Amino acid sequence: MARPRQKTGPITALDVGTTKVACFIAQPDEDGTLRVQGVGHHRSRGMRNGMVSDMTQLEESIRSAVDAAEQMANLRVDSVYLNVTGGNLHSRNVNAEIQVGGNVIRDTDISRIVDHGRHILASEGGDRELIHCLSTGYSIDGGDGIIDPRGMYGEHLGVRIHMVAAAHGPLRNLLTVIDRCHLSVVEKVASPHASALACTVDDEKEMGVTVLDMGGGTTSVSVFVEGHPMFADVIPIGGNHVTNDLAKGLSSPTIHAERLKTMWGTVLATATDSREIIKVPQVGEDEEIEAQEVPRSELIRIIRPRIEETFELARDRLSAAGMLHAAGRRLVLTGGASQLQGLREIAEKILDKQVRLGRPRRLKGLPESAGGPAFATCAGLLRYAIQDQVAQPGQVVQEELLDEETRRKSGALGRMFSWLKDNF
């Protein structure tokens, strides 16, 4: 059974997105749950499709969001849990096996086998940095379904590892901006994973579920099977692309195109769409005098192809990874762009799944205005911090490897105590 790591100080979640930067500050209660004390968000500048495009502008956006959360919480923070969306996220599942010679399985054996799995990824080359290395199940002498193998006996120990990596360059750019804000990163969390933690319940993850978080510049895809993450990906298309399509197609300023999308946008045609006339301000013209009149059906004609493209790309990537049917027929749609009318029906048709619109599960103290789908990633970062830092079987692989590294650096005395502990 997973047990949460104890937290004593405030936990800060920082979601750096393409359209907004959000910051939640929460404090663990005595019962181990979180209470949100500060919320801040600001329009994101300096990000494009999940990657840094202007460090100075992005730094200002992050500072504004964090400052607002600090003022509300009446405290200062210096470390954050940070989401990672850009950098061409890549995930894969690796099977590794080692011999344990019939002896009792110890922490060091867990570390050895997971380290072996990490070397498999490293041997493939490429300029990637590991974000997650999560064990999703163990086997002993071919017998699957082992949750915690420590203390058991066997000849061969196997593990299935889910690894998520990001390109080194884009990730370094983001971390540099965070450092310029005088913040340190406690842990990096893949955005698809964070969104799924926020919007799904345990039963869904056990049965199998796919989560699509449709943001402003990207759409993240996550798959859980038997309670464990099995797939993560990011598609560089989001709500901003729909807005830009409207702006170009109707020759309207971007700010008005966004309003048209929010007020009138839909992907489902009705018999009355051709009779509903909408005034569309034109670029460079007087808004009232020179506004063009177009039927609502024209908006649908522009919006629908982009939405269909997004879902088709998600379907193709899930299919290529063998995850389209592996996760069952449950799909959760979340993110700010998921609120477009008719999205659920189109997703059901293209992805052939049972779709529900997901909101982050409630957090104590979180204002209603920050509890919508647009804040799913930020809410998921908090849940990751308090719930997903577990001893078995998930994050233990990273903690054990860290412990091994600490022991190696602790000198001869430390190695001697480590040997005595593991063998007696």
C-alpha positions as CSV (number, residue, x, y, z in Angstrom):
1,M,0.0,0.0,0.0
2,A,1.4,3.4,-1.0
3,R,2.1,5.7,1.9
4,P,2.6,9.4,1.5
5,R,5.9,11.0,2.5
6,Q,5.5,13.3,5.4
7,K,5.5,17.0,4.6
8,T,6.2,19.7,7.2
9,G,6.4,23.0,5.3
10,P,4.4,24.7,2.6
11,I,4.2,23.0,-0.8
12,T,4.3,25.2,-3.9
13,A,3.1,24.1,-7.3
14,L,4.1,26.1,-10.4
15,D,2.4,25.4,-13.7
16,V,4.2,27.3,-16.5
17,G,1.9,27.1,-19.5
18,T,1.7,28.7,-22.9
19,T,-1.3,30.9,-22.1
20,K,-1.0,31.3,-18.3
21,V,1.3,30.7,-15.3
22,A,-0.4,29.4,-12.2
23,C,0.9,29.0,-8.7
24,F,-0.7,27.2,-5.8
25,I,0.7,27.3,-2.2
26,A,-0.6,24.7,0.1
27,Q,0.1,23.5,3.7
28,P,-0.4,19.9,4.9
29,D,-3.1,19.5,7.6
30,E,-2.6,17.2,10.5
31,D,-4.6,14.5,8.7
32,G,-2.1,14.6,5.8
33,T,-4.4,16.4,3.4
34,L,-3.6,19.7,1.8
35,R,-5.1,23.1,2.4
36,V,-4.5,25.7,-0.3
37,Q,-3.4,29.0,1.3
38,G,-2.4,31.0,-1.8
39,V,-3.4,31.2,-5.4
40,G,-1.8,33.3,-8.1
41,H,-2.0,33.3,-11.9
42,H,-0.9,35.6,-14.7
43,R,-1.0,35.7,-18.4
44,S,2.0,33.7,-19.8
45,R,4.4,35.6,-22.0
46,G,7.5,34.1,-23.4
47,M,6.2,30.6,-24.0
48,R,5.2,29.0,-27.3
49,N,3.8,25.5,-27.7
50,G,5.1,24.6,-24.3
51,M,8.7,25.8,-24.8
52,V,10.5,29.0,-23.8
53,S,10.6,31.6,-26.5
54,D,11.5,34.7,-24.4
55,M,13.3,34.3,-21.1
56,T,12.8,37.9,-19.9
57,Q,9.0,37.9,-20.5
58,L,8.5,34.5,-19.0
59,E,10.5,35.5,-15.9
60,E,8.1,38.5,-15.4
61,S,5.1,36.2,-15.8
62,I,6.3,33.7,-13.3
63,R,7.3,36.4,-10.8
64,S,3.8,37.9,-11.0
65,A,2.0,34.6,-10.5
66,V,4.2,33.6,-7.6
67,D,4.1,37.1,-5.9
68,A,0.2,37.0,-6.1
69,A,0.2,33.6,-4.4
70,E,2.7,34.7,-1.8
71,Q,0.7,37.7,-0.9
72,M,-2.5,35.7,-0.5
73,A,-0.7,33.1,1.7
74,N,1.2,35.8,3.5
75,L,4.5,33.9,3.2
76,R,7.5,33.6,0.9
77,V,8.5,30.5,-1.0
78,D,11.8,29.4,-2.4
79,S,11.1,26.0,-3.9
80,V,8.5,24.7,-6.3
81,Y,7.1,21.5,-7.9
82,L,7.4,22.3,-11.6
83,N,5.5,20.9,-14.6
84,V,7.3,19.9,-17.8
85,T,5.4,20.2,-21.0
86,G,7.9,21.1,-23.7
87,G,11.0,19.3,-24.9
88,N,9.3,16.7,-26.9
89,L,8.3,14.5,-24.0
90,H,9.1,10.8,-24.7
91,S,7.9,7.9,-22.6
92,R,8.5,4.2,-22.8
93,N,8.1,1.1,-20.6
94,V,11.2,-1.1,-20.0
95,N,11.4,-4.6,-18.6
96,A,14.6,-5.4,-16.7
97,E,15.7,-8.5,-14.8
98,I,18.6,-9.4,-12.5
99,Q,19.7,-12.6,-10.7
100,V,19.4,-12.6,-6.9
101,G,20.6,-16.2,-6.4
102,G,17.8,-17.5,-4.2
103,N,18.6,-14.9,-1.5
104,V,16.3,-12.5,0.2
105,I,15.5,-9.5,-1.9
106,R,16.8,-6.2,-0.4
107,D,16.6,-2.5,-1.2
108,T,20.0,-2.8,-2.9
109,D,18.5,-5.3,-5.4
110,I,15.7,-2.9,-6.2
111,S,18.3,-0.2,-6.8
112,R,20.3,-2.5,-9.1
113,I,17.5,-3.5,-11.3
114,V,16.1,0.0,-11.7
115,D,19.5,1.3,-12.4
116,H,19.8,-1.4,-15.1
117,G,16.6,-0.1,-16.6
118,R,17.9,3.5,-16.6
119,H,21.0,2.4,-18.4
120,I,18.8,0.9,-21.1
121,L,17.4,4.3,-21.8
122,A,20.8,6.0,-21.6
123,S,22.3,3.4,-24.1
124,E,19.9,4.5,-26.7
125,G,21.6,7.9,-26.9
126,G,20.0,11.2,-27.6
127,D,20.1,14.4,-25.7
128,R,17.3,13.6,-23.2
129,E,17.0,14.1,-19.5
130,L,15.0,11.7,-17.3
131,I,11.9,13.2,-15.6
132,H,10.3,10.1,-14.2
133,C,11.5,6.5,-13.5
134,L,8.6,4.7,-12.0
135,S,8.3,1.0,-11.3
136,T,4.9,-0.3,-12.4
137,G,5.2,-3.9,-11.2
138,Y,7.6,-6.6,-10.1
139,S,8.0,-10.3,-10.9
140,I,9.9,-13.1,-9.1
141,D,11.0,-16.1,-11.2
142,G,8.4,-15.2,-13.8
143,G,5.5,-14.7,-11.4
144,D,3.8,-11.4,-12.0
145,G,1.7,-9.2,-9.8
146,I,4.3,-8.6,-7.1
147,I,3.7,-5.2,-5.4
148,D,6.7,-5.1,-3.0
149,P,9.3,-7.8,-3.5
150,R,11.5,-6.8,-0.5
151,G,11.9,-9.6,2.0
152,M,10.9,-12.3,-0.5
153,Y,13.1,-15.0,-2.0
154,G,13.8,-15.9,-5.6
155,E,16.3,-16.6,-8.3
156,H,15.3,-13.8,-10.7
157,L,13.9,-10.4,-10.0
158,G,12.1,-8.5,-12.7
159,V,10.6,-5.1,-12.9
160,R,8.6,-3.1,-15.4
161,I,9.6,0.6,-15.4
162,H,7.8,3.6,-16.9
163,M,10.3,6.3,-17.9
164,V,9.5,9.8,-19.1
165,A,12.3,12.0,-20.6
166,A,12.5,15.4,-22.2
167,A,15.0,17.0,-24.5
168,H,17.8,18.6,-22.6
169,G,17.9,22.0,-24.3
170,P,14.3,23.1,-23.8
171,L,14.3,21.7,-20.2
172,R,17.4,23.7,-19.4
173,N,15.9,26.8,-20.8
174,L,12.9,26.5,-18.5
175,L,15.0,25.7,-15.4
176,T,17.2,28.7,-16.1
177,V,14.2,31.0,-16.0
178,I,13.0,29.4,-12.8
179,D,16.5,30.0,-11.3
180,R,16.4,33.7,-12.4
181,C,13.2,34.0,-10.3
182,H,15.3,32.8,-7.3
183,L,13.4,29.6,-7.0
184,S,14.7,26.0,-6.8
185,V,12.9,23.0,-8.2
186,V,12.0,20.3,-5.7
187,E,10.9,18.0,-8.5
188,K,10.0,18.1,-12.1
189,V,6.7,16.5,-13.1
190,A,5.5,15.7,-16.6
191,S,2.3,17.7,-17.3
192,P,0.3,14.7,-18.6
193,H,1.0,12.9,-15.3
194,A,0.0,15.8,-13.2
195,S,-3.2,16.4,-15.0
196,A,-4.2,12.8,-14.7
197,L,-3.6,12.8,-11.0
198,A,-5.8,15.8,-10.6
199,C,-8.8,14.7,-12.6
200,T,-9.1,10.9,-12.1
201,V,-10.2,8.7,-9.2
202,D,-8.5,5.6,-8.1
203,D,-11.1,3.3,-9.6
204,E,-10.6,4.9,-13.1
205,K,-6.8,4.4,-12.9
206,E,-7.2,0.8,-11.8
207,M,-9.7,0.0,-14.7
208,G,-7.6,2.0,-17.2
209,V,-8.1,5.5,-18.3
210,T,-6.8,8.0,-20.9
211,V,-6.6,11.7,-20.0
212,L,-6.4,14.5,-22.5
213,D,-5.5,17.9,-21.1
214,M,-6.2,20.5,-23.8
215,G,-4.3,23.7,-23.0
216,G,-3.6,26.9,-24.8
217,G,-0.5,25.7,-26.8
218,T,-0.4,22.0,-26.2
219,T,-2.6,18.9,-25.6
220,S,-1.0,16.4,-23.2
221,V,-2.0,12.7,-23.2
222,S,-1.6,10.3,-20.3
223,V,-2.6,6.7,-19.9
224,F,-3.0,4.8,-16.6
225,V,-3.4,1.0,-16.5
226,E,-3.9,-1.1,-13.4
227,G,-3.3,2.1,-11.3
228,H,0.1,2.9,-12.9
229,P,1.1,5.4,-15.5
230,M,2.0,3.7,-18.8
231,F,2.2,6.4,-21.4
232,A,2.7,10.2,-21.6
233,D,3.0,12.4,-24.6
234,V,2.4,16.1,-25.6
235,I,0.9,17.3,-28.9
236,P,1.9,20.8,-29.9
237,I,-1.7,21.9,-30.7
238,G,-4.1,23.7,-28.3
239,G,-6.8,26.3,-27.9
240,N,-4.5,29.1,-29.2
241,H,-4.4,27.3,-32.6
242,V,-8.2,27.5,-32.8
243,T,-8.1,31.2,-31.9
244,N,-5.5,31.9,-34.6
245,D,-7.5,30.0,-37.2
246,L,-10.5,32.2,-36.4
247,A,-8.4,35.3,-36.5
248,K,-7.0,34.5,-39.9
249,G,-10.2,33.0,-41.4
250,L,-12.4,36.0,-40.4
251,S,-9.7,38.7,-40.6
252,S,-10.4,39.7,-37.0
253,P,-8.0,40.8,-34.2
254,T,-6.8,37.9,-32.0
255,I,-8.5,39.3,-28.9
256,H,-11.9,39.3,-30.7
257,A,-11.3,35.9,-32.2
258,E,-10.7,34.6,-28.6
259,R,-14.0,36.2,-27.5
260,L,-15.9,34.7,-30.5
261,K,-14.5,31.3,-29.7
262,T,-15.6,31.6,-26.0
263,M,-19.0,33.1,-26.6
264,W,-20.1,31.4,-29.9
265,G,-17.6,28.6,-30.6
266,T,-18.8,25.0,-31.0
267,V,-18.0,22.0,-33.1
268,L,-21.5,20.7,-33.5
269,A,-23.7,22.0,-36.3
270,T,-27.4,22.7,-35.8
271,A,-30.2,23.6,-38.2
272,T,-30.2,27.2,-36.9
273,D,-26.5,28.0,-37.3
274,S,-26.9,29.5,-40.8
275,R,-29.5,31.9,-39.4
276,E,-27.6,33.1,-36.4
277,I,-25.6,36.2,-37.5
278,I,-22.6,37.3,-35.5
279,K,-20.8,40.6,-35.9
280,V,-17.0,40.2,-36.4
281,P,-14.7,43.2,-36.0
282,Q,-12.1,43.5,-38.8
283,V,-8.4,44.1,-38.4
284,G,-7.6,47.8,-38.6
285,E,-11.2,48.9,-38.9
286,D,-13.6,50.7,-36.6
287,E,-15.1,47.9,-34.5
288,E,-18.7,49.0,-34.7
289,I,-19.0,50.6,-38.1
290,E,-16.9,48.2,-40.2
291,A,-17.8,45.0,-38.4
292,Q,-18.5,42.1,-40.8
293,E,-21.6,39.9,-40.3
294,V,-21.1,36.2,-40.6
295,P,-23.3,33.2,-39.8
296,R,-22.4,31.0,-36.8
297,S,-22.0,28.1,-39.2
298,E,-18.8,29.9,-40.5
299,L,-17.2,29.7,-37.0
300,I,-18.0,25.9,-36.9
301,R,-16.5,25.5,-40.4
302,I,-13.2,27.0,-39.1
303,I,-13.1,25.4,-35.6
304,R,-14.0,21.8,-36.3
305,P,-11.1,20.8,-38.6
306,R,-8.6,21.9,-35.9
307,I,-10.3,20.0,-33.2
308,E,-10.6,16.9,-35.3
309,E,-6.9,17.1,-36.2
310,T,-6.1,17.3,-32.5
311,F,-8.1,14.2,-31.6
312,E,-6.8,12.3,-34.6
313,L,-3.2,13.0,-33.6
314,A,-3.9,11.8,-30.1
315,R,-5.5,8.7,-31.5
316,D,-2.5,8.0,-33.8
317,R,0.0,8.4,-31.1
318,L,-1.9,6.2,-28.7
319,S,-2.2,3.6,-31.4
320,A,1.5,3.7,-32.3
321,A,2.3,3.1,-28.6
322,G,-0.1,0.3,-28.4
323,M,-2.2,2.2,-25.8
324,L,-5.3,3.0,-27.7
325,H,-7.2,-0.1,-26.5
326,A,-4.9,-1.1,-23.6
327,A,-6.4,1.5,-21.3
328,G,-10.0,0.5,-22.0
329,R,-12.7,2.8,-23.2
330,R,-12.6,5.5,-20.4
331,L,-11.4,9.0,-21.5
332,V,-11.2,12.2,-19.4
333,L,-11.1,15.6,-21.1
334,T,-9.7,18.5,-19.1
335,G,-7.8,21.7,-19.6
336,G,-9.0,25.2,-20.5
337,A,-9.6,24.4,-24.2
338,S,-11.8,21.4,-23.2
339,Q,-14.7,23.7,-22.4
340,L,-15.5,24.3,-26.1
341,Q,-19.1,23.2,-26.8
342,G,-19.4,19.8,-28.5
343,L,-15.9,18.6,-27.7
344,R,-17.1,15.6,-25.8
345,E,-19.2,14.3,-28.7
346,I,-16.4,14.7,-31.3
347,A,-13.9,12.9,-28.9
348,E,-16.3,10.0,-28.5
349,K,-16.6,9.7,-32.3
350,I,-12.9,9.9,-33.2
351,L,-11.4,8.0,-30.2
352,D,-14.2,5.5,-29.8
353,K,-14.3,6.0,-26.0
354,Q,-16.6,6.9,-23.2
355,V,-15.8,10.5,-22.5
356,R,-16.4,12.7,-19.5
357,L,-15.3,16.2,-18.8
358,G,-12.9,16.3,-15.9
359,R,-12.4,19.0,-13.3
360,P,-9.7,18.7,-10.6
361,R,-10.8,17.0,-7.5
362,R,-11.5,19.5,-4.8
363,L,-8.7,20.7,-2.6
364,K,-9.5,22.4,0.7
365,G,-9.2,26.2,0.6
366,L,-9.0,26.4,-3.2
367,P,-11.2,29.2,-4.5
368,E,-14.0,28.2,-7.0
369,S,-12.4,30.5,-9.6
370,A,-9.2,28.3,-9.6
371,G,-11.0,25.0,-9.4
372,G,-11.8,24.6,-13.1
373,P,-10.3,22.4,-15.8
374,A,-7.8,25.2,-16.8
375,F,-6.0,24.6,-13.4
376,A,-5.8,20.8,-13.6
377,T,-2.0,20.6,-14.0
378,C,-1.4,22.9,-11.0
379,A,-3.8,21.0,-8.8
380,G,-2.1,17.7,-10.0
381,L,1.3,19.0,-8.9
382,L,0.0,19.4,-5.4
383,R,-1.4,15.9,-5.4
384,Y,1.8,14.6,-6.7
385,A,3.8,16.3,-3.9
386,I,1.6,14.9,-1.1
387,Q,0.3,11.6,-2.5
388,D,2.7,10.3,-5.2
389,Q,5.9,10.5,-3.2
390,V,5.5,6.9,-2.1
391,A,7.8,4.3,-0.6
392,Q,6.5,1.4,-2.9
393,P,6.3,0.8,-5.7
394,G,6.4,4.2,-7.5
395,Q,9.0,6.8,-6.6
396,V,11.0,4.4,-4.5
397,V,13.2,3.8,-7.5
398,Q,14.4,7.4,-7.5
399,E,14.8,7.5,-3.8
400,E,16.7,4.3,-3.6
401,L,19.1,5.4,-6.3
402,L,19.6,8.7,-4.5
403,D,20.3,6.8,-1.3
404,E,22.9,4.7,-3.2
405,E,24.5,7.8,-4.5
406,T,24.6,9.3,-1.0
407,R,26.3,6.2,0.4
408,R,28.9,6.1,-2.4
409,K,29.8,9.7,-1.5
410,S,29.9,9.1,2.3
411,G,33.4,7.6,2.4
412,A,34.7,4.3,3.7
413,L,32.8,4.5,7.1
414,G,29.5,5.1,5.3
415,R,30.2,2.1,3.0
416,M,31.0,-0.1,5.9
417,F,27.7,0.7,7.7
418,S,25.8,0.3,4.5
419,W,27.4,-3.2,3.9
420,L,26.6,-4.2,7.5
421,K,23.0,-3.0,7.2
422,D,22.4,-4.9,3.9
423,N,24.0,-8.2,5.0
424,F,23.1,-8.5,8.7
